[in-house]
Amino acid sequence: MKRNDSPMAWDSTNNKNSSCINLNKNLDPETYSTYSVASSESSSGKHVWNSAKRAVKGIWTTTQILPKNAEKESIIKTTLRELVIYLAFLTNVSVISFSVMNPQMYYQTKLLSELFLDKTAADGTSFRAATTMDQFWKFSEEVLIDNLYWDHWYNTNKTATETSILYENYLITSPHLRQLRVRNDSCEVHKDFRKAIHTCYNAYAEYLEERDELANSTGFQWEEIQSFAKNAIWGKISTYSGDGGYIVDLGLNKTAAKEILADLKKNLWINRGTRVVFIDFTTYNPNINLFVVSKLIAEFPATGGMLTSWQFRTLSLLQTGNKAIIATVIFSIFIGFIVYYTIEELVEMKTLGFINYINESFWNFLDILTIVLGSLLIFYSFYKKFVINKIFNQASLEEPTGLQNSSSVALKMETYQFDTLGFWSMQFVNMLALLTFIVWVKVFKYISFNKTMSQLSSTLSRCSKDIAGFGVMFFIVFFAFAQLGYLLFGTQVKDYSSFGTAVFTLLRLILGDFNFQELEAANRVLGPFFFLSYIFFVFFVLMNMFLAIINDTYAEVKSELHEDDEFPIMEYFKSHYQGLLSKLGAQRDQIETIQAALTVESNKKLSFEHVRAELKKRDLSDPEIEMLFAKYDLDSNRELDSEELAKMLADLEGKKLALDAQIEHEQQNRPASAVSRHQFAVGGEDMIKLTRRVDRMEHTLMAISGKIDAALSGKLIIPKAPPEVGVTQASDDENEGEKRWAN
């Protein structure tokens, strides 16, 4: 098809263009102005949008979304930017983690636990060792009351307030007892015993819980806990409801508390239907600004007797002064980091696609987990502040009764609100601990340019499938032994009393923590057999198979890595280091050039023309010469006298010495490269490679020697044959030469 170059066609095209232009010109001025403004705003909006997109790509570009053909320097700069930002995030998370905990918390917890758990009653029984209902009442009447209300000093003088523990820890909630019971006939008696046994109290379950009124007095009526959140409580043998129970408020007066306990004991508040009793109280130490939410748990199982457990949650809920401001600033920075990484991961997902993003790297999974945990921490932080404000706004000041000093007051707060706050505060610490662990583990992602780290990550990734297959086999055998131990020794040995306990016992056994005497005492035949068979199959066979998988894969990875296969970032630093030395050396050479030019003549005065001519010979430009001369030509006579010349030479010599010192300092601080590290020492792998090369050289020399001998003796005949025959003949000659060399 020919191009239409006729004048008519050209005119038609121009007419089309002109008609389009005239269309705008024929508009009235107001409409045309509106159209122009709209077009300008549209183009401006597009420009802003494009600028924003470029900014987002620049800030949130990662090595994963760089194009495959990206330059090495671009990859290195992106990696370094990611590393710097991540180190700042790591520092921020670490500061928050250390601010949540402090050594005083341990000593505060230790103090209260020893005071309430280890102090003994008159019969020598402590709460930790109590096993009967009678021992529970003795603990409550003697140890509990005396430790909760310190109303006398060691010299028998009354204290200013009796609502303190060890004179320093104030009760900010009145102690409460809460009992959970099960109904009579909650279990079915076997038909052979129904005539003799008329009552049956099952083990605790929430649907079996007794909620009826037992008597018209305090502690015998079921009450619902009026709290913003109700949490289940784990005991040794069951998990208990947090909705309510038969609750007794001991108050803030020691005498009244003793009377309440005596009345409860007299009316059999604890009986066969009782399954658990909780003792709750909260203390505050103003000296170290710490709260302790305490819970003593006495479980009464259906088997009879009593099991004790406890919870002491030490919390830092309030911050004052500069610490509060610093904590707010640090946590605000943490929020900024979480927002930044959220946007970064969204950009990566959009660029790679969600499926490719998940399959791209294991680190992406850790990134998502970091964002989720960080978001939960942010949410809980605001939730905790809301709850704390709510609790303290509802708090009231109550004057304790029975004291001579009416100025003493105690802060009365809702006990179970603090219990809930303590529970969620510990969950916050647990989430923060997990986040800190993940953040530190992720450091391996950014130091993988190190050869050792590269070998480690490559080994783990390559043997992951083998380890997964081995794991299936290992856990089949492991759980089989756990079930065997539970069935054989579950009724006699505490470490095998449940399947879960047996699992952890066998894990401890792998680490060498075991009690062989208990197994032997439980069964003199099956105990040793179980122990020896587990040691043989799990420890000697399976564990060594696991180590063999790791060792074999590591050997493969190590054999494939070469000395020159360094991550480009090392070369990047080396090139910049060499560039710095080159610049310093060039400056030094320039100073020497100027010094040489100024000492060519021995005249005491140097004219500008002479200096210019000498420096031009040494490739200095006119602006550089003008600036140098003007700096020292103080009298502006276009000549340098002896004083001006001496000052110039002294300054140049000083700069030269400074550059020499800087170059020497850089060379001393230079990191050892792969070449310098191995310059005077040959490793095992290098020795093997060199030995193989020497062997190949020996074979080559032997073949050449054989040919030379054959030529000298006149036995070397080169037949006129195709190349294949020639190659065969040459090969035969080489073999003959090798035989001669061997002889």
C-alpha positions in Angstrom: 0.0 0.0 0.0 1.5 3.3 -1.2 1.8 6.4 1.0 -0.6 9.1 0.0 1.6 12.2 -0.5 -0.9 14.3 -2.5 -1.6 17.9 -1.5 -5.2 17.0 -1.0 -4.4 14.4 1.6 -2.0 16.8 3.5 -4.6 19.5 3.4 -7.2 17.2 4.8 -5.0 16.3 7.7 -4.3 19.9 8.5 -8.0 20.7 8.3 -8.7 18.0 10.8 -6.1 19.5 13.2 -7.3 23.0 12.6 -10.9 22.1 13.3 -9.9 20.5 16.6 -8.0 23.7 17.6 -10.8 26.0 16.4 -13.2 24.0 18.5 -11.6 25.3 21.6 -11.3 28.8 20.3 -15.0 29.0 19.4 -15.9 28.5 23.0 -17.0 31.5 25.0 -14.4 32.9 27.4 -16.0 31.6 30.6 -16.4 28.1 29.3 -12.9 28.1 27.8 -11.5 29.3 31.1 -13.4 26.6 33.0 -12.2 23.9 30.6 -8.5 25.1 30.9 -8.7 25.1 34.7 -10.2 21.6 34.7 -7.5 20.4 32.4 -4.8 22.0 34.6 -6.3 20.4 37.7 -6.5 17.0 36.0 -2.9 17.1 34.9 -1.8 18.4 38.3 -3.7 15.6 40.0 -2.0 13.0 37.8 1.3 14.6 38.5 0.7 14.4 42.3 -0.5 10.8 41.9 2.5 9.8 39.9 4.9 11.5 42.3 3.2 9.7 45.2 3.6 6.3 43.4 7.2 7.0 42.7 7.7 8.0 46.4 6.0 4.8 47.5 8.1 2.7 45.2 11.3 4.5 46.4 10.6 4.1 50.1 9.0 0.7 50.1 11.1 -1.0 47.4 12.7 -4.2 48.6 15.1 -6.7 47.1 12.2 -9.1 46.5 10.4 -6.7 44.1 13.4 -5.5 42.3 13.6 -6.6 38.6 15.7 -9.7 37.9 18.0 -7.7 35.7 18.6 -5.0 38.3 22.2 -3.8 38.7 24.3 -5.1 41.6 24.7 -1.6 43.1 21.0 -1.1 43.1 20.5 -4.4 44.9 23.2 -3.6 47.4 21.8 -0.1 48.2 18.3 -1.5 48.7 19.7 -4.2 51.0 21.6 -1.7 53.0 18.6 0.6 53.3 16.5 -2.4 54.5 19.1 -3.3 57.0 19.4 0.1 58.5 15.7 0.5 58.9 15.4 -3.0 60.4 18.2 -2.3 62.9 16.3 0.8 64.0 13.1 -1.4 64.4 15.0 -4.0 66.3 16.4 -1.4 68.7 12.9 0.0 69.2 11.4 -3.4 70.0 14.3 -4.3 72.3 13.9 -1.0 74.3 10.1 -1.7 74.7 10.9 -5.3 75.9 13.4 -4.2 78.5 11.1 -1.4 79.7 8.3 -3.9 80.4 10.4 -6.0 82.7 12.9 -5.0 85.5 14.8 -7.0 88.2 12.6 -5.6 90.9 9.6 -7.6 89.6 11.3 -10.9 90.4 12.1 -9.9 94.0 8.6 -8.6 94.5 7.1 -11.9 93.3 9.6 -13.9 95.4 8.7 -11.9 98.5 5.0 -12.6 98.3 5.3 -16.2 97.2 7.6 -17.0 100.1 5.4 -15.1 102.6 2.1 -16.9 101.6 3.4 -20.3 100.3 6.2 -21.2 102.7 5.3 -19.7 106.0 3.9 -22.5 108.2 0.9 -22.7 110.6 1.1 -24.0 114.2 1.1 -27.6 113.0 4.0 -26.9 110.7 2.0 -27.1 107.4 2.4 -24.5 104.7 0.1 -23.7 101.9 2.5 -25.3 99.4 2.4 -28.6 101.3 -1.3 -28.6 102.5 -3.3 -31.6 101.4 -6.5 -31.6 103.5 -9.5 -29.3 104.3 -8.4 -29.0 107.9 -5.0 -27.7 106.8 -6.7 -25.2 104.5 -8.6 -23.7 107.5 -5.5 -23.6 109.6 -3.6 -21.8 106.9 -6.5 -19.3 106.4 -6.9 -18.5 110.1 -3.2 -18.2 111.0 -1.0 -17.6 108.0 -3.3 -15.8 105.6 -4.8 -13.4 108.1 -1.5 -12.5 109.7 0.2 -11.9 106.4 -2.6 -9.8 104.9 -3.0 -7.4 107.8 0.2 -6.1 109.3 -1.3 -4.1 112.2 1.7 -4.2 114.6 5.4 -3.4 114.4 8.1 -5.8 115.6 8.0 -3.9 119.0 4.2 -4.5 119.3 3.3 -0.9 118.4 0.4 -0.4 116.1 1.1 0.5 112.5 -0.4 3.6 110.8 -2.5 1.3 108.7 -3.3 -2.4 108.9 -3.9 -2.8 105.2 -0.3 -3.4 104.3 2.0 -6.4 103.9 5.5 -6.2 105.2 4.8 -2.5 105.9 5.5 -1.5 102.2 2.9 -3.3 100.1 -0.6 -1.8 100.4 -3.8 -3.8 99.9 -5.7 -1.9 97.2 -8.4 -4.5 96.9 -10.1 -6.3 99.8 -9.2 -10.0 99.9 -11.9 -12.3 98.5 -12.7 -16.0 98.8 -14.5 -17.6 95.9 -15.8 -21.2 95.9 -17.0 -23.3 93.0 -19.1 -26.4 93.8 -20.8 -29.2 91.9 -24.3 -30.5 92.5 -25.2 -33.6 94.5 -26.2 -36.5 92.2 -24.0 -34.9 89.4 -22.7 -38.5 88.9 -24.4 -41.9 88.9 -23.8 -44.4 91.6 -23.4 -48.0 90.4 -26.6 -50.0 91.0 -24.9 -52.4 93.3 -24.1 -49.6 95.8 -27.2 -47.4 95.5 -28.8 -48.7 98.6 -25.8 -47.9 100.7 -24.5 -44.7 99.0 -27.0 -41.9 98.4 -24.8 -39.0 97.4 -22.4 -38.5 94.4 -20.3 -35.4 93.6 -18.7 -35.6 90.2 -15.4 -33.9 89.1 -15.8 -30.3 88.2 -17.4 -29.3 84.9 -19.1 -26.0 84.3 -22.5 -27.6 83.4 -22.4 -29.5 86.7 -21.8 -26.4 88.8 -24.0 -25.7 91.8 -25.6 -22.2 91.7 -28.5 -22.6 94.2 -28.7 -20.7 97.5 -27.3 -22.8 100.2 -28.2 -20.6 103.2 -29.4 -17.1 103.9 -26.0 -15.8 104.9 -22.8 -14.3 103.5 -20.8 -16.8 101.3 -23.7 -19.2 100.8 -25.4 -17.4 97.9 -24.1 -17.7 94.4 -23.0 -14.3 93.0 -22.0 -13.2 89.5 -18.8 -11.4 89.1 -19.4 -7.8 87.9 -16.4 -7.4 85.7 -15.8 -6.2 82.2 -14.3 -9.5 81.3 -14.4 -12.9 82.9 -11.5 -15.3 82.4 -11.4 -19.1 82.9 -8.7 -20.2 85.4 -6.4 -23.1 85.0 -5.8 -25.4 87.9 -3.8 -28.6 88.3 -6.7 -30.9 87.5 -9.3 -28.8 85.7 -10.1 -25.4 84.2 -12.6 -23.4 86.2 -15.2 -20.8 85.2 -14.8 -17.1 85.9 -18.5 -16.2 85.8 -19.0 -16.2 89.6 -19.3 -18.4 92.6 -19.9 -18.3 96.3 -18.0 -15.2 97.1 -16.8 -13.9 100.5 -15.4 -10.4 101.0 -12.9 -10.4 104.0 -12.8 -6.6 104.0 -9.9 -4.4 105.1 -10.1 -5.0 108.9 -8.2 -7.9 110.5 -10.6 -8.5 113.4 -13.6 -8.6 111.0 -11.8 -10.9 108.7 -11.1 -13.4 111.5 -14.7 -13.4 112.5 -15.8 -14.0 108.9 -13.5 -17.0 108.6 -14.6 -18.5 111.9 -18.3 -18.2 110.8 -17.5 -19.9 107.5 -15.7 -22.8 109.2 -18.5 -23.3 111.7 -21.1 -23.5 109.0 -19.1 -26.0 106.8 -18.6 -23.5 103.9 -16.3 -26.1 102.4 -17.8 -29.6 102.1 -17.9 -32.6 99.7 -19.4 -30.6 96.8 -16.5 -28.0 96.9 -14.2 -28.4 94.0 -12.0 -25.2 94.3 -11.5 -22.2 96.5 -9.7 -19.0 95.1 -8.1 -16.5 97.4 -7.7 -13.2 95.5 -6.0 -9.9 96.6 -4.0 -7.2 94.9 -1.1 -5.2 96.4 0.7 -2.0 95.4 4.2 -1.0 96.3 4.6 2.8 95.8 8.4 2.6 96.4 8.9 0.7 93.1 5.5 1.5 91.5 4.5 -2.2 91.0 1.2 -4.0 91.4 1.0 -7.7 92.3 -2.2 -9.5 91.4 -2.2 -12.6 93.7 -4.3 -15.8 93.5 -4.0 -18.8 95.8 -5.8 -21.9 94.4 -7.0 -24.8 96.6 -8.5 -27.6 94.5 -10.6 -30.3 96.1 -10.7 -33.2 93.6 -13.4 -35.9 93.5 -10.7 -38.3 94.7 -10.5 -36.4 98.1 -7.8 -34.4 99.6 -6.5 -31.0 98.3 -4.1 -29.8 95.7 -2.6 -26.3 95.9 -1.4 -23.9 93.2 -0.9 -20.2 92.8 -0.4 -17.2 90.5 1.5 -14.0 91.3 1.4 -11.5 88.5 3.7 -8.6 89.0 2.7 -5.6 86.8 3.9 -2.2 85.9 0.7 -0.4 85.1 1.4 3.3 85.9 4.2 5.5 84.7 4.9 9.1 85.8 7.0 12.0 84.9 9.6 11.8 82.1 9.3 8.0 82.0 5.7 8.3 80.8 6.7 10.8 78.1 9.7 8.6 76.9 7.5 5.5 76.9 4.8 7.3 74.8 7.4 8.5 72.3 9.0 5.0 72.0 5.7 3.3 71.5 4.6 5.9 68.9 7.8 5.1 67.0 6.8 1.4 67.2 3.4 2.2 65.8 5.1 4.0 62.9 7.3 1.0 62.2 4.3 -1.4 62.1 2.5 0.9 59.7 5.7 1.1 57.5 6.1 -2.7 57.4 2.4 -3.2 56.8 2.6 -1.0 53.7 5.8 -2.7 52.6 4.2 -6.1 52.7 1.1 -4.9 50.9 3.3 -3.5 48.1 5.2 -6.8 47.9 1.9 -8.8 47.8 0.6 -6.6 45.0 3.8 -6.8 43.0 4.5 -10.5 43.4 0.9 -11.8 43.8 -0.3 -13.4 47.1 0.6 -17.0 46.1 4.1 -16.1 44.8 4.6 -13.9 47.9 3.8 -16.8 50.3 6.0 -19.2 48.3 8.8 -16.7 47.7 10.5 -17.0 51.1 10.1 -18.2 54.7 10.9 -14.7 55.8 7.7 -13.4 54.3 5.8 -15.6 56.8 7.7 -14.1 59.7 7.0 -10.6 58.3 3.3 -11.3 58.4 3.5 -12.8 61.9 5.5 -9.7 63.0 2.8 -7.4 61.7 0.0 -9.4 63.3 1.7 -9.5 66.7 2.6 -5.8 66.5 -1.0 -4.9 65.7 -2.2 -6.9 68.6 0.2 -5.2 70.9 -0.9 -1.8 69.7 -4.6 -2.7 70.2 -4.0 -4.1 73.7 -1.9 -1.1 74.7 -4.9 1.2 74.0 -7.3 -1.3 75.6 -5.1 -1.5 78.8 -5.1 2.3 79.1 -8.9 2.3 78.8 -9.2 -0.4 81.5 -6.8 1.3 83.9 -8.6 4.6 83.6 -11.9 2.9 84.2 -10.6 1.1 87.3 -9.1 4.1 88.9 -12.0 6.4 88.0 -14.3 3.9 89.9 -12.0 3.6 92.8 -13.0 5.1 96.2 -11.2 6.0 99.4 -12.4 4.1 102.4 -11.3 4.7 106.0 -10.5 1.4 107.7 -12.4 0.7 110.9 -11.0 -0.2 114.3 -7.9 2.0 114.1 -7.0 4.8 116.4 -5.4 6.8 113.5 -8.3 8.1 111.5 -6.0 9.7 108.9 -5.0 6.3 107.4 -6.9 5.3 104.3 -7.0 2.4 102.0 -7.9 2.4 98.3 -10.9 0.2 97.7 -11.1 -1.2 94.1 -12.9 -4.1 92.4 -10.8 -7.2 93.0 -11.8 -9.2 89.9 -11.2 -6.2 87.5 -7.6 -6.3 88.6 -7.6 -10.1 88.1 -8.7 -9.6 84.5 -6.2 -6.8 84.0 -3.5 -9.0 85.4 -4.4 -11.9 83.0 -4.3 -9.7 79.9 -1.2 -7.9 81.0 0.6 -11.3 81.1 -0.7 -12.0 77.6 0.7 -8.7 76.5 4.1 -9.7 77.9 3.9 -13.1 76.2 3.1 -11.5 72.8 5.9 -9.0 73.2 8.3 -11.8 74.1 7.3 -13.8 71.0 7.6 -10.7 68.8 11.0 -9.9 70.2 12.2 -13.5 69.5 10.9 -13.3 65.9 12.5 -9.9 65.3 15.9 -11.1 66.5 15.7 -14.4 64.5 14.9 -12.3 61.4 18.4 -10.7 61.7 19.7 -13.8 59.9 17.9 -12.6 56.8 20.1 -9.5 56.6 23.4 -11.1 57.4 23.2 -13.9 54.9 26.0 -12.2 52.8 28.3 -13.8 55.3 29.6 -17.2 54.1 28.9 -19.1 57.3 25.4 -17.7 57.4 24.9 -18.6 53.8 26.0 -22.1 54.4 23.6 -22.4 57.4 20.6 -21.1 55.6 21.3 -23.2 52.5 21.7 -26.3 54.6 18.4 -25.8 56.5 16.5 -25.0 53.3 17.9 -27.9 51.3 17.3 -30.6 54.0 13.9 -29.3 55.1 12.1 -32.0 53.1 14.3 -34.8 54.5 13.8 -33.5 58.0 10.0 -33.3 57.5 10.0 -37.0 56.4 12.2 -37.9 59.3 9.9 -36.0 61.7 6.9 -38.1 60.7 8.9 -41.3 61.5 10.3 -39.8 64.7 7.0 -38.7 66.1 5.3 -42.0 65.3 7.9 -43.8 67.4 8.0 -41.1 70.0 4.2 -41.0 70.6 4.1 -44.8 70.7 6.6 -44.7 73.6 4.6 -41.9 75.3 1.4 -44.0 75.1 3.3 -47.0 76.3 4.7 -45.2 79.3 1.4 -43.6 80.2 -0.4 -47.0 80.2 2.4 -48.8 82.1 3.2 -46.3 84.8 0.4 -43.7 84.8 -1.1 -44.9 88.1 2.2 -44.9 90.0 4.7 -42.4 88.6 3.8 -38.7 88.6 5.9 -38.0 85.4 3.6 -40.4 83.5 0.3 -39.5 85.2 -1.2 -38.1 81.9 -0.4 -38.5 78.2 0.8 -34.9 78.0 3.0 -35.3 81.0 4.5 -38.5 79.6 5.3 -36.6 76.3 7.3 -33.9 78.2 9.0 -36.6 80.4 10.3 -38.4 77.3 11.6 -35.1 75.9 13.4 -34.5 79.1 14.8 -38.0 79.0 16.5 -37.2 75.6 18.3 -34.3 77.4 19.4 -36.6 80.2 16.8 -35.6 82.8 15.2 -38.8 84.1 14.4 -40.7 87.3 15.2 -44.4 86.6 14.5 -45.4 90.2 10.8 -44.4 89.9 10.3 -46.6 86.8 12.1 -49.5 88.5 10.0 -49.2 91.6 6.8 -49.1 89.5 7.7 -52.3 87.7 10.9 -54.1 88.1 10.7 -55.8 84.7 8.9 -53.4 82.4 10.5 -50.3 83.9 14.1 -51.1 82.8 12.9 -52.6 79.5 10.9 -49.4 78.7 13.9 -47.2 79.6 16.5 -49.2 77.6 14.4 -49.7 74.5 13.5 -46.0 74.4 17.2 -45.0 74.8 18.2 -47.4 72.0 15.6 -46.5 69.4 15.1 -42.8 70.0 18.5 -41.7 71.2 21.0 -44.0 69.4 19.1 -44.6 66.2 16.7 -41.7 65.4 18.7 -38.9 66.8 21.8 -40.0 65.0 19.8 -40.3 61.8 18.7 -36.6 62.3 22.3 -35.6 62.8 23.4 -37.6 59.7 20.8 -35.7 57.5 22.1 -32.4 58.7 25.8 -33.4 58.3 25.4 -34.9 54.8 23.5 -31.8 53.6 26.0 -29.5 55.1 28.9 -31.4 53.4 27.1 -31.0 50.0 26.5 -27.3 50.5 30.0 -26.7 51.6 31.5 -28.5 48.6 29.4 -26.4 46.2 30.5 -23.1 47.7 33.7 -21.6 46.3 36.0 -19.1 47.8 35.2 -16.5 45.2 31.4 -16.8 45.6 31.0 -13.8 47.9 27.9 -11.8 48.3 28.2 -8.6 46.2 27.8 -6.4 49.2 31.4 -7.3 50.3 32.7 -6.3 46.9 30.6 -3.1 47.2 32.4 -2.2 50.4 35.8 -3.1 49.0 35.3 -1.0 45.9 34.2 2.0 47.9 37.2 1.5 50.2 39.6 1.4 47.2 37.9 4.5 45.9 38.4 6.3 49.1 42.1 5.4 49.1 42.4 6.5 45.5 40.9 9.9 46.3 43.2 10.3 49.3 46.2 9.3 47.2 45.3 11.7 44.4 45.1 14.6 46.8 48.5 13.7 48.2 50.0 13.5 44.7 48.5 16.9 43.9 50.2 18.4 47.0 53.5 16.9 46.0 53.1 18.3 42.5 52.6 21.8 43.9 55.5 21.4 46.3 57.8 20.3 43.4 56.7 23.3 41.3 57.4 25.8 44.1 60.9 24.4 44.8 62.1 24.4 41.1 63.9 27.7 41.5 65.8 28.8 44.5 64.7 32.4 44.2 63.3 34.0 47.2 60.4 35.4 45.2 58.1 33.5 42.7 56.1 35.4 40.2 52.6 34.3 39.2 53.7 33.5 35.7 56.4 31.2 36.9 54.1 29.4 39.3 51.4 29.1 36.6 53.9 27.7 34.1 55.2 25.1 36.5 51.8 24.0 37.6 50.4 23.8 34.1 53.2 21.3 33.3 51.7 19.2 36.1 48.1 19.3 34.7 46.6 21.8 37.1 43.8 23.9 35.7 43.8 27.7 35.7 41.0 28.1 38.3 42.9 25.9 40.7 46.1 27.9 40.1 44.3 31.2 40.6 42.6 30.0 43.9 45.9 28.7 45.3 47.9 31.8 44.4 45.3 34.2 45.7 45.1 32.4 49.0 48.8 33.1 49.8 49.4 36.3 47.9 48.4 38.5 50.8 49.8 41.8 49.4 48.2 41.1 46.0 51.4 42.0 44.1 51.3 38.8 42.0 54.4 37.5 43.6 55.1 35.2 46.5 57.9 36.4 48.8 59.8 34.2 51.2 57.2 34.4 54.1 54.3 33.7 51.8 56.1 30.9 50.2 57.1 29.4 53.5 53.5 29.6 54.8 52.3 27.8 51.6 54.9 25.1 51.9 54.1 24.6 55.6 50.4 24.3 54.9 50.9 21.8 52.1 53.3 19.7 54.2 50.7 19.6 57.0 47.9 18.5 54.6 50.3 15.9 53.1 51.1 14.5 56.6 47.4 14.4 57.5 46.6 12.5 54.3 49.4 10.0 55.0 48.0 9.4 58.5 44.4 9.0 57.1 45.6 6.5 54.4 47.6 4.5 57.0 44.5 4.5 59.4 42.2 3.3 56.6 44.7 0.5 55.7 45.0 -0.6 59.3 41.2 -0.8 59.8 40.6 -2.5 56.5 38.7 -5.8 57.0 40.6 -8.9 55.9 39.5 -10.1 52.5 39.1 -13.6 51.4 42.5 -13.4 49.7 44.4 -11.9 52.7 42.8 -14.4 55.1 44.1 -17.4 53.1 47.4 -15.8 51.8 49.6 -17.6 54.3 47.4 -20.6 55.2 45.9 -23.2 53.0 42.7 -24.9 54.1 41.8 -28.5 53.6 39.6 -27.9 50.5 42.3 -25.8 48.9 44.9 -28.5 49.5 42.7 -31.1 47.8 42.3 -28.8 44.8 46.0 -28.1 44.5 46.8 -31.8 44.8 44.5 -32.6 41.9 46.0 -29.9 39.8 49.5 -31.2 40.5 48.4 -34.7 39.5 47.0 -33.5 36.2 50.2 -31.6 35.5 52.2 -34.7 36.2 50.1 -36.8 33.7 50.5 -34.0 31.1 54.3 -33.9 31.6 54.6 -37.6 31.4 52.8 -37.7 28.1 55.0 -34.9 26.7 58.1 -36.7 27.9 57.0 -39.9 26.2 56.5 -38.1 22.9 60.0 -36.5 23.2 61.6 -39.9 23.9 59.9 -41.4 20.9 60.9 -38.6 18.6 64.6 -38.8 19.8 64.7 -42.6 19.3 63.0 -42.3 15.8 60.1 -44.4 16.8 57.5 -41.7 16.6 55.7 -42.2 13.3 52.8 -39.9 12.4 50.6 -41.8 9.9 48.6 -40.1 7.3 45.2 -40.9 8.6 42.0 -39.2 9.5 41.8 -37.0 12.6 40.2 -39.8 14.6 43.1 -42.2 13.8 45.6 -39.5 14.6 43.9 -38.9 18.0 44.0 -42.7 18.7 47.7 -42.9 17.7 48.5 -39.9 19.9 46.6 -41.5 22.7 48.6 -44.7 22.3 51.8 -42.7 22.2 50.8 -41.0 25.4 50.1 -44.3 27.1 53.5 -45.6 25.9 55.2 -42.5 27.2 53.4 -42.9 30.5 54.6 -46.5 30.7 58.2 -45.4 30.0 57.9 -42.7 32.7 56.6 -45.2 35.1 59.5 -47.6 34.3 
